[in-house]
């Protein structure tokens, strides 16, 4: 299903793309060299939370390390209690045995939104998105870390979910923990974790001994510490306590963000994290193996990392269904059809007879660019693979640019590439985006009567609902029309798609015939 941005998403995005006072990481790219499973990378961030999915060994953890090493820090900057330094270097993440060969010839570029660049022709006021690099020449060392932009950065690895009862140091000092000084954010952390887990914490504080800490809470008459908390509960207290302790403008990097949390808690976690990020103007970059996490984030906050033909491929704005079918190793049917979103999928499924539907799989990819990139990836893996990318109707006029984008992604393809990709492209009816076409086509005389019967109202009410939906704005049409008819968006989408395919078969004829020909 297409992600519908909320007012909170809009506020987060507006802040993130316009703020140059927090040294926000807006881009990370591996320009040359092979670095711990990655041999190319270019990721841009336009939203303060970014989630990276990919199979084991795809390079996700390397990206997190690259993000941490984008910044330096002042000596008195924030650091986790167990750390000696207030900043990270690549030695913090990559430990090598003497027999291992260290990475060579690496060049990493970081785009940072900053307001203290050296004033020059590009930055007359010293403000903008500038670039810094980390390099490691053959046989050499990483260039001077101290030149980096200063920012509080904290990395939380998977050790955060190890229960205190299984941590040797916590068990050793179990009777030595004493009350830690209050920081002032305890009430906010208590509220955040309570909202996610559906608990009413009456009290929350930290106990500490030396560089170790232990959460303790009161729920009703019950008092219990981290020794008797679940792994997810412990992890949530650590994440939100660290975010508030870092202060405004920090970058938090989290490995496998969903660990220890059940599905409902994962969804609530992302929602609460958004609110805290807006409050603190914080940035979060994480890895995940959870579809629940992806579903709760805008499309351009999702990244899929793959190894295609031995090369790293990054797909942004990817749909959750597509990303996690990749991670699940789901095999395609006789024909794999890629579409942009659930609207396209509903129209195609409604237009095809059952005997064809049973022979195909329809997967939501994300955007026209994603479809083009997926065709390029398919060509590199196996050009004889049976696939079809169905673009929205408004993309027909942009076919040349989509082909060019795919050709660029395919990296010097054979001469037959253009002919091949055209044979793998098709379009939905209409010359505009699908929802707008559906609103107009729904008023057709061959559709209107049966549609009114299907939704249980009169023709005039249906016309009114479609007209109001058309005025609602791009991608809000189905929701608005459905509300006017007392139906949810998904329910109305299925009904309308079915009536359009029944009433206007000629509009779908070209697409249906192409699918049949590929199956034959």
Backbone torsions as a table, in degrees:
resi	resn	phi	psi	omega
1	UNK	NA	139.8	179.5
2	UNK	-65.3	133.8	-179.6
3	UNK	-72.0	131.9	178.0
4	UNK	-104.9	114.4	-177.0
5	UNK	-68.2	140.4	179.1
6	UNK	-95.9	173.9	175.1
7	UNK	-61.3	-35.6	177.4
8	UNK	-64.5	-42.0	176.2
9	UNK	-58.6	-43.8	-179.6
10	UNK	-62.4	-42.3	178.6
11	UNK	-64.1	-42.8	178.6
12	UNK	-62.2	-45.4	-178.2
13	UNK	-66.3	-44.7	-179.6
14	UNK	-60.8	-42.2	177.0
15	UNK	-63.8	-47.9	-171.5
16	UNK	-64.0	-42.6	-175.3
17	UNK	-79.4	-13.8	-176.6
18	UNK	-110.6	-7.2	-176.2
19	UNK	-92.1	125.7	176.1
20	UNK	-117.2	13.3	-176.3
21	UNK	-97.5	-8.1	-174.5
22	UNK	-110.8	6.2	-178.4
23	UNK	54.5	50.5	-177.1
24	UNK	-70.3	139.1	177.3
25	UNK	-81.0	112.8	-175.8
26	UNK	-105.6	-13.6	-179.2
27	UNK	-161.4	144.2	171.6
28	UNK	-139.1	132.7	-176.2
29	UNK	-141.2	137.3	171.0
30	UNK	-96.1	106.0	-172.8
31	UNK	-83.7	-30.7	179.6
32	UNK	-157.6	156.0	178.5
33	UNK	91.8	168.0	175.9
34	UNK	-114.6	125.5	-168.9
35	UNK	-129.7	100.5	173.5
36	UNK	48.8	54.3	177.6
37	UNK	93.2	-14.4	176.7
38	UNK	-101.0	136.0	172.8
39	UNK	-124.6	-0.5	171.1
40	UNK	-165.1	151.0	-179.4
41	UNK	-168.6	137.7	172.4
42	UNK	-154.3	102.8	-177.2
43	UNK	-121.3	131.4	176.4
44	UNK	-113.8	141.3	-177.3
45	UNK	-115.1	120.8	177.6
46	UNK	-118.8	11.7	-179.0
47	UNK	-144.8	143.4	-170.9
48	UNK	-71.3	-12.6	175.5
49	UNK	-118.0	127.8	179.0
50	UNK	-126.5	130.4	179.1
51	UNK	-115.8	131.7	-176.1
52	UNK	-116.5	122.6	178.2
53	UNK	-114.5	155.9	178.3
54	UNK	170.8	160.6	178.3
55	UNK	-68.0	161.8	176.8
56	UNK	-58.2	134.3	179.6
57	UNK	86.2	3.6	-178.5
58	UNK	-78.3	-16.1	178.6
59	UNK	112.2	11.1	-177.9
60	UNK	-60.0	-47.4	-177.9
61	UNK	-65.3	-31.7	177.0
62	UNK	-64.9	-38.7	178.2
63	UNK	-63.5	-40.7	177.7
64	UNK	-61.3	-42.9	178.2
65	UNK	-62.6	-41.6	178.0
66	UNK	-60.3	-40.6	179.4
67	UNK	-64.8	-44.2	179.1
68	UNK	-60.4	-36.2	-175.6
69	UNK	-87.6	10.4	176.6
70	UNK	-73.4	-22.0	-170.6
71	UNK	-126.2	156.8	171.2
72	UNK	-105.4	-166.0	176.0
73	UNK	-162.0	161.3	173.9
74	UNK	-74.6	158.5	-178.5
75	UNK	-60.7	-32.6	179.7
76	UNK	-94.8	13.4	177.5
77	UNK	-68.9	170.4	-176.1
78	UNK	-66.4	139.7	171.6
79	UNK	-145.1	147.8	175.2
80	UNK	-62.9	146.1	-175.9
81	UNK	-53.4	-32.6	-176.7
82	UNK	-84.7	-4.5	-177.5
83	UNK	-96.4	148.1	176.5
84	UNK	-85.5	-39.1	-174.6
85	UNK	-102.9	153.9	178.1
86	UNK	-91.5	6.4	178.2
87	UNK	-141.6	170.9	-176.6
88	UNK	-114.3	147.9	168.6
89	UNK	-126.5	169.3	-177.2
90	UNK	-65.1	-20.6	176.8
91	UNK	-66.2	-22.4	177.7
92	UNK	-68.1	-21.7	-173.3
93	UNK	-113.9	-28.1	-173.2
94	UNK	-120.2	101.4	176.8
95	UNK	-102.1	133.8	-173.9
96	UNK	-122.6	145.8	169.9
97	UNK	-79.1	150.6	-179.7
98	UNK	-54.3	-26.9	-179.1
99	UNK	-79.8	-14.1	-179.1
100	UNK	-81.8	144.9	179.3
101	UNK	-92.3	126.2	-178.3
102	UNK	-73.4	148.8	179.7
103	UNK	-56.9	142.8	-177.8
104	UNK	-130.7	153.0	174.4
105	UNK	61.5	41.0	-177.1
106	UNK	-95.9	134.7	171.8
107	UNK	-132.5	119.4	179.0
108	UNK	-116.1	136.8	178.6
109	UNK	-118.6	135.4	178.6
110	UNK	-117.9	130.3	171.9
111	UNK	-98.1	120.8	-173.8
112	UNK	-126.4	127.4	176.6
113	UNK	-82.4	108.5	-168.4
114	UNK	-136.5	153.7	178.5
115	UNK	-116.2	16.5	180.0
116	UNK	-133.7	37.1	173.6
117	UNK	-73.0	159.5	175.0
118	UNK	-65.1	128.5	-176.3
119	UNK	-67.9	128.6	178.8
120	UNK	-154.4	-167.7	-177.7
121	UNK	-61.5	-36.0	-179.4
122	UNK	-75.4	-37.9	-178.3
123	UNK	-122.8	74.3	-179.1
124	UNK	-60.7	-27.4	178.2
125	UNK	-103.7	1.3	-178.6
126	UNK	77.1	13.9	-174.6
127	UNK	-119.5	137.1	175.1
128	UNK	152.8	-174.0	175.4
129	UNK	-93.9	106.6	179.3
130	UNK	-108.3	173.1	-174.8
131	UNK	-122.8	137.7	170.9
132	UNK	-125.5	156.2	-177.1
133	UNK	-127.4	152.5	169.0
134	UNK	-118.6	128.6	-178.0
135	UNK	-129.8	150.8	175.3
136	UNK	-141.3	102.5	-178.3
137	UNK	-73.8	163.2	-180.0
138	UNK	-60.0	122.8	-179.9
139	UNK	78.6	-0.3	-176.7
140	UNK	-107.1	-167.2	179.7
141	UNK	-114.3	167.9	174.7
142	UNK	-62.5	143.2	-179.7
143	UNK	-66.0	170.1	-168.5
144	UNK	-54.6	113.6	179.2
145	UNK	-65.5	-30.6	-173.3
146	UNK	-65.5	-15.5	179.8
147	UNK	-77.9	-7.5	-175.0
148	UNK	-70.4	155.6	173.5
149	UNK	-61.7	141.9	-177.7
150	UNK	-85.5	133.7	177.6
151	UNK	-166.5	146.0	173.5
152	UNK	-71.9	122.5	178.4
153	UNK	-129.3	138.0	177.1
154	UNK	-136.6	136.5	178.7
155	UNK	-112.1	128.5	175.8
156	UNK	-115.4	113.8	-179.4
157	UNK	-91.9	-171.9	-174.6
158	UNK	-74.3	-10.6	178.3
159	UNK	-67.2	-13.1	-179.9
160	UNK	-64.9	-21.6	-177.4
161	UNK	-94.5	0.4	176.0
162	UNK	-69.5	120.3	-178.3
163	UNK	-59.3	147.1	178.7
164	UNK	-60.0	-29.0	178.9
165	UNK	-67.0	-16.0	179.2
166	UNK	-109.1	3.3	177.0
167	UNK	-93.8	120.8	-175.1
168	UNK	-59.5	-39.2	-178.1
169	UNK	-68.6	-37.5	178.8
170	UNK	-66.1	-42.0	179.0
171	UNK	-65.4	-38.2	-178.6
172	UNK	-65.2	-36.3	-175.6
173	UNK	-106.0	21.5	-173.4
174	UNK	-55.1	-33.4	-178.9
175	UNK	-95.5	-2.7	-177.0
176	UNK	-97.3	-12.2	-178.6
177	UNK	-65.4	132.9	178.6
178	UNK	-127.8	165.1	-179.9
179	UNK	-55.7	131.3	174.8
180	UNK	-89.1	153.2	176.8
181	UNK	-58.7	139.1	179.2
182	UNK	-68.9	139.6	-177.8
183	UNK	-100.3	-14.4	179.8
184	UNK	98.3	-11.4	-178.9
185	UNK	-107.2	4.5	-175.5
186	UNK	-59.2	-39.4	-179.6
187	UNK	-64.1	-38.5	179.7
188	UNK	-67.3	-41.6	179.0
189	UNK	-65.7	-43.3	178.3
190	UNK	-57.4	-44.0	-179.3
191	UNK	-67.3	-40.6	-178.2
192	UNK	-64.1	-49.7	-178.5
193	UNK	-66.9	-38.5	178.1
194	UNK	-61.9	-40.6	179.1
195	UNK	-62.7	-39.9	-177.0
196	UNK	-71.6	-42.2	-174.7
197	UNK	-94.9	-2.9	179.8
198	UNK	69.5	32.9	179.7
199	UNK	-116.4	151.9	174.2
200	UNK	-108.4	96.8	177.3
201	UNK	-80.3	126.5	176.7
202	UNK	-81.4	-34.5	178.2
203	UNK	-144.4	150.7	173.5
204	UNK	-149.0	135.3	174.9
205	UNK	-156.5	171.7	176.3
206	UNK	-110.1	143.4	167.9
207	UNK	-104.2	154.1	179.9
208	UNK	-147.2	155.8	171.5
209	UNK	-149.4	122.3	-176.2
210	UNK	55.0	-123.3	-179.0
211	UNK	-97.9	10.5	-177.7
212	UNK	-107.0	149.9	-179.2
213	UNK	-134.9	159.6	-176.3
214	UNK	-146.3	120.8	178.2
215	UNK	-75.6	148.4	175.6
216	UNK	-142.2	136.4	-175.3
217	UNK	-133.0	163.6	172.9
218	UNK	-126.6	126.9	176.3
219	UNK	-125.4	106.4	-173.7
220	UNK	64.6	-125.3	178.6
221	UNK	-92.2	-1.0	-175.1
222	UNK	-96.0	127.7	174.7
223	UNK	-114.4	126.9	177.7
224	UNK	-145.9	152.1	-176.4
225	UNK	-106.6	-176.5	178.1
226	UNK	-59.7	-20.1	177.1
227	UNK	-64.8	-24.8	-176.0
228	UNK	-120.3	19.3	174.5
229	UNK	-94.0	153.8	170.9
230	UNK	-70.9	162.3	-178.0
231	UNK	-59.8	-42.1	-179.2
232	UNK	-66.3	-39.9	179.3
233	UNK	-63.1	-46.2	175.9
234	UNK	-56.7	-45.8	-177.1
235	UNK	-63.5	-41.1	-179.9
236	UNK	-63.0	-43.6	178.2
237	UNK	-61.8	-38.8	179.8
238	UNK	-68.4	-43.1	-177.8
239	UNK	-63.0	-51.6	-175.3
240	UNK	-73.6	-34.1	175.7
241	UNK	-63.4	-41.6	-179.8
242	UNK	-66.8	-42.0	178.6
243	UNK	-58.6	-48.3	-179.6
244	UNK	-68.8	-35.2	-179.6
245	UNK	-68.9	-32.8	177.9
246	UNK	-62.0	-34.4	-175.9
247	UNK	88.8	-176.9	-173.4
248	UNK	-66.6	140.1	170.6
249	UNK	83.9	13.0	-177.1
250	UNK	-78.8	160.4	171.2
251	UNK	-109.3	120.0	175.7
252	UNK	-108.5	128.8	-179.4
253	UNK	-115.7	123.5	-171.7
254	UNK	-127.2	127.4	176.8
255	UNK	-88.5	128.7	179.2
256	UNK	48.5	70.2	-169.5
257	UNK	-59.8	-25.6	-174.2
258	UNK	-86.5	-2.3	-172.0
259	UNK	-55.8	133.2	176.2
260	UNK	84.7	-2.2	-175.1
261	UNK	-114.1	137.0	175.1
262	UNK	-75.9	171.0	-170.0
263	UNK	-57.8	-47.4	-178.7
264	UNK	-63.1	-41.0	178.9
265	UNK	-64.6	-34.9	178.0
266	UNK	-61.7	-42.6	-180.0
267	UNK	-65.0	-45.3	179.2
268	UNK	-67.2	-32.9	178.2
269	UNK	-59.8	-48.8	-179.8
270	UNK	-62.9	-42.2	179.5
271	UNK	-61.0	-43.3	179.3
272	UNK	-69.7	-38.2	179.0
273	UNK	-61.2	-38.5	177.0
274	UNK	-59.0	-45.9	-178.4
275	UNK	-62.9	-41.4	-180.0
276	UNK	-69.2	-38.2	177.6
277	UNK	-62.1	-38.8	177.9
278	UNK	-67.8	-42.2	179.9
279	UNK	-62.9	-43.5	-175.1
280	UNK	-96.4	-4.1	-173.6
281	UNK	52.3	47.1	-179.0
282	UNK	-99.9	158.4	178.1
283	UNK	-118.9	139.6	-179.6
284	UNK	-128.6	129.5	173.0
285	UNK	-123.4	128.3	-174.6
286	UNK	-142.5	163.7	168.4
287	UNK	-106.8	158.6	-179.7
288	UNK	-156.5	152.6	168.8
289	UNK	-118.0	20.7	-172.7
290	UNK	-112.6	124.3	174.4
291	UNK	-66.5	-32.0	179.3
292	UNK	-60.1	-39.8	179.1
293	UNK	-66.1	-47.3	179.3
294	UNK	-59.5	-44.6	-176.7
295	UNK	-60.0	-25.8	-174.0
296	UNK	-92.0	2.8	-177.5
297	UNK	-118.6	149.9	175.7
298	UNK	-58.4	156.4	-176.3
299	UNK	-54.6	-44.0	-174.8
300	UNK	-78.7	3.5	173.4
301	UNK	-96.4	1.2	-177.7
302	UNK	-108.6	135.6	179.0
303	UNK	-134.1	134.8	175.7
304	UNK	-112.6	125.7	179.2
305	UNK	-106.4	126.4	-179.4
306	UNK	-134.8	158.9	169.1
307	UNK	-106.6	112.6	-177.2
308	UNK	-117.4	116.8	-179.6
309	UNK	55.6	37.3	178.4
310	UNK	80.7	4.1	-178.7
311	UNK	-121.0	145.1	179.3
312	UNK	-73.3	131.8	177.2
313	UNK	-126.3	129.4	178.6
314	UNK	-109.9	126.4	176.6
315	UNK	-116.4	120.5	176.9
316	UNK	-100.8	170.9	179.9
317	UNK	53.3	37.1	-175.4
318	UNK	-87.9	146.6	177.4
319	UNK	-75.3	152.7	179.5
320	UNK	-63.5	-42.7	-178.1
321	UNK	-59.3	-44.6	-178.4
322	UNK	-67.7	-46.8	-177.5
323	UNK	-58.7	-44.1	-174.0
324	UNK	-86.8	-13.8	166.9
325	UNK	-71.4	-33.9	175.5
326	UNK	-64.7	-46.6	-178.6
327	UNK	-66.8	-29.9	-179.4
328	UNK	-83.5	-6.2	-179.9
329	UNK	66.2	33.0	-178.0
330	UNK	-68.5	128.7	179.5
331	UNK	-84.2	143.4	-179.7
332	UNK	-75.3	165.5	176.3
333	UNK	-84.4	-153.8	178.0
334	UNK	-63.6	-32.1	179.5
335	UNK	-139.8	125.0	175.7
336	UNK	-95.8	119.6	179.0
337	UNK	-107.4	125.9	178.4
338	UNK	-104.2	133.5	179.3
339	UNK	-132.4	170.3	-177.4
340	UNK	-77.1	-41.8	-173.5
341	UNK	-157.5	-172.2	-175.8
342	UNK	-69.5	-24.2	177.9
343	UNK	-66.5	-47.8	177.9
344	UNK	-61.7	-41.3	179.7
345	UNK	-62.0	-43.2	-179.5
346	UNK	-63.1	-41.4	-179.5
347	UNK	-65.3	-42.5	-178.6
348	UNK	-67.8	-46.6	-179.5
349	UNK	-61.0	-39.9	-179.8
350	UNK	-67.9	-31.8	-175.2
351	UNK	-80.2	-18.1	-174.1
352	UNK	-97.8	142.2	174.2
353	UNK	-70.9	159.3	-174.7
354	UNK	-57.9	-37.4	-176.4
355	UNK	-66.2	-21.5	175.6
356	UNK	-90.3	-38.8	-179.8
357	UNK	-57.6	-34.6	-178.3
358	UNK	-71.7	-11.3	-176.5
359	UNK	-105.7	-0.3	-175.8
360	UNK	-125.5	165.0	167.4
361	UNK	-128.2	137.9	179.5
362	UNK	-115.0	122.1	-175.8
363	UNK	-122.0	129.4	176.0
364	UNK	-77.8	126.1	-176.9
365	UNK	-100.1	-48.2	178.9
366	UNK	147.2	-61.1	-175.9
367	UNK	-151.5	173.1	178.9
368	UNK	-61.4	-40.9	177.6
369	UNK	-61.3	-40.6	178.3
370	UNK	-63.2	-40.3	177.3
371	UNK	-61.4	-44.1	179.9
372	UNK	-63.0	-42.4	179.8
373	UNK	-65.8	-37.2	180.0
374	UNK	-67.6	-36.3	175.1
375	UNK	-63.7	-40.7	178.2
376	UNK	-62.6	-42.9	179.3
377	UNK	-64.1	-39.5	178.0
378	UNK	-63.1	-42.2	179.1
379	UNK	-60.3	-41.4	-179.1
380	UNK	-68.4	-38.3	-178.8
381	UNK	-74.8	-51.3	-175.7
382	UNK	-162.9	95.7	-177.2
383	UNK	-64.1	-14.0	178.0
384	UNK	-88.4	0.2	-179.7
385	UNK	-64.1	142.7	-177.5
386	UNK	-88.0	98.1	-177.8
387	UNK	-137.1	159.5	174.3
388	UNK	-148.3	129.9	175.3
389	UNK	-103.2	118.8	179.8
390	UNK	-102.6	108.9	-179.0
391	UNK	-86.2	157.9	172.7
392	UNK	-63.4	155.6	-175.7
393	UNK	-57.8	-34.2	-178.2
394	UNK	-71.0	-11.4	179.7
395	UNK	-84.5	-8.6	-179.7
396	UNK	-60.3	-39.9	179.5
397	UNK	-70.2	-13.6	-177.9
398	UNK	-109.9	21.9	-175.3
399	UNK	-58.8	-42.8	-177.7
400	UNK	-62.0	-41.5	-179.3
401	UNK	-70.0	-34.8	177.1
402	UNK	-68.2	-38.0	176.1
403	UNK	-64.8	-42.9	179.8
404	UNK	-62.3	-40.2	178.8
405	UNK	-63.9	-44.2	178.7
406	UNK	-64.2	-40.0	179.7
407	UNK	-63.0	-39.7	177.7
408	UNK	-64.5	-39.9	178.8
409	UNK	-68.6	-31.8	-178.1
410	UNK	-75.0	-14.8	174.0
411	UNK	57.8	87.8	176.9
412	UNK	57.2	58.1	-180.0
413	UNK	-73.0	171.2	178.5
414	UNK	-68.9	169.7	-177.0
415	UNK	-63.9	-24.0	-177.5
416	UNK	-82.4	2.4	-172.7
417	UNK	-61.1	-45.3	-176.2
418	UNK	-63.8	-42.0	177.8
419	UNK	-64.1	-40.7	-179.7
420	UNK	-62.4	-47.2	-174.2
421	UNK	-70.2	-35.1	177.1
422	UNK	-62.4	-36.0	179.2
423	UNK	-69.7	-15.8	-178.8
424	UNK	-105.5	12.3	-178.5
425	UNK	-115.5	140.8	175.0
426	UNK	-147.2	171.2	-174.2
427	UNK	-136.8	148.7	173.1
428	UNK	-72.4	162.3	177.7
429	UNK	-61.5	155.5	176.3
430	UNK	90.6	168.6	178.2
431	UNK	-118.8	21.9	176.3
432	UNK	-134.1	-175.4	-179.5
433	UNK	-68.6	152.5	-169.0
434	UNK	-56.2	-43.1	-176.4
435	UNK	-61.7	-41.5	179.6
436	UNK	-65.2	-41.3	177.7
437	UNK	-62.4	-40.4	-178.1
438	UNK	-64.3	-38.3	179.2
439	UNK	-63.7	-42.7	-179.6
440	UNK	-73.9	-45.0	-177.8
441	UNK	-66.2	-27.0	179.4
442	UNK	-64.2	-18.7	179.6
443	UNK	-87.4	-3.8	179.5
444	UNK	-61.2	143.9	-176.7
445	UNK	-59.0	-29.7	-179.5
446	UNK	-79.0	-11.4	-176.4
447	UNK	-110.0	-38.4	-167.1
448	UNK	-58.0	-48.9	-178.2
449	UNK	-61.4	-55.2	178.3
450	UNK	-59.8	-33.8	178.7
451	UNK	-65.5	-42.0	178.8
452	UNK	-61.8	-40.5	178.5
453	UNK	-65.6	-41.3	-176.8
454	UNK	-65.1	-33.6	-178.9
455	UNK	-96.8	-1.9	174.2
456	UNK	74.2	42.1	178.5
457	UNK	-149.5	-173.3	-179.0
458	UNK	-92.8	166.8	-176.0
459	UNK	-62.2	-42.4	-178.2
460	UNK	-60.4	-39.1	179.5
461	UNK	-66.5	-36.2	178.7
462	UNK	-67.2	-45.2	178.4
463	UNK	-59.0	-42.8	179.3
464	UNK	-62.4	-44.0	-179.5
465	UNK	-63.8	-42.1	178.8
466	UNK	-65.7	-38.4	179.8
467	UNK	-67.3	-43.3	178.0
468	UNK	-63.9	-41.0	179.0
469	UNK	-61.6	-40.9	-179.0
470	UNK	-62.5	-30.0	-179.3
471	UNK	-86.2	-4.8	-172.4
472	UNK	-73.6	-20.4	-177.1
473	UNK	111.8	157.7	-174.2
474	UNK	-58.2	130.0	178.2
475	UNK	70.6	6.8	175.2
476	UNK	-107.7	-1.1	-173.0
477	UNK	-61.1	-50.4	-174.9
478	UNK	-65.9	-40.9	179.0
479	UNK	-62.1	-46.8	-176.8
480	UNK	-66.5	-45.2	177.8
481	UNK	-62.3	-42.5	179.3
482	UNK	-60.6	-43.0	178.7
483	UNK	-59.1	-41.4	-179.9
484	UNK	-65.4	-20.7	179.6
485	UNK	-107.5	7.8	179.4
486	UNK	72.8	27.9	-177.9
487	UNK	-124.5	150.3	172.3
488	UNK	-73.4	161.7	-177.2
489	UNK	-57.2	-49.2	-175.3
490	UNK	-65.5	-39.9	179.8
491	UNK	-63.7	-45.8	-179.7
492	UNK	-66.1	-37.2	177.6
493	UNK	-58.0	-47.0	-178.5
494	UNK	-63.8	-43.0	-179.7
495	UNK	-64.1	-48.5	-177.2
496	UNK	-65.2	-41.1	178.6
497	UNK	-61.0	-41.7	-179.8
498	UNK	-64.7	-43.1	-179.0
499	UNK	-69.8	-34.7	177.8
500	UNK	-67.4	-41.8	-179.3
501	UNK	-68.4	-34.0	178.0
502	UNK	-73.7	-41.3	-174.2
503	UNK	-85.1	-23.9	-177.3
504	UNK	-128.7	58.3	-177.5
505	UNK	-60.8	-29.9	-180.0
506	UNK	-63.8	-30.9	-180.0
507	UNK	-67.6	-25.4	-177.5
508	UNK	-101.9	-3.4	-171.3
509	UNK	-59.2	-45.7	-178.2
510	UNK	-62.3	-43.3	179.4
511	UNK	-65.6	-46.1	-179.3
512	UNK	-62.5	-41.1	179.6
513	UNK	-65.3	-36.4	179.0
514	UNK	-66.0	-41.6	178.0
515	UNK	-62.9	-42.9	178.4
516	UNK	-62.1	-41.3	-178.2
517	UNK	-66.1	-36.6	178.8
518	UNK	-69.8	-33.6	176.9
519	UNK	-71.5	-32.5	-179.2
520	UNK	-80.1	NA	NA
